[in-house]
Amino acid sequence: MSEPFLTREELPDGTIRLSFAEPILDGAEPRRSLVVRRPSIGEQMRLGDPLTWVVDEKASMPIVNRALVEEYCRILITGHDWDFVSRATNMPLAIAIEEAILGFFRNARITLKG
């Protein structure tokens, strides 16, 4: 069996293309990739950050708000219907989508720290 997830490509406009070996059939049209765009300022202000940091005297640990990640999936994935993609059983693709969305927020925090 071939690897279901092949590549993660950061495009010049800040979007991320995820390409996979096994197509997802969207109607009659098989698709081998999807694009995750960056959230707009308005989307981020309305929905918030999907990561919450729990901090104590010894360490800090991120907690992922999965419901919020799913909401971002609905609005940030282009070229596919999220309800259709969400029924696929491609776990590497699921992790890659989540990491792409969380990465937008991680990168923004890194940029702010300078």
Secondary structure, DSSP 4 states (H G I P E B T S, - for coil): ---S--EEEE-TTS-EEEEEEEEEEETTEEEEEEEEPPPPHHHHHHH--SEEEEE-SS-EEEEE-HHHHHHHHHHHEESS-HHHHTT---HHHHHHHHHHHHHHHHHHHHHHH-
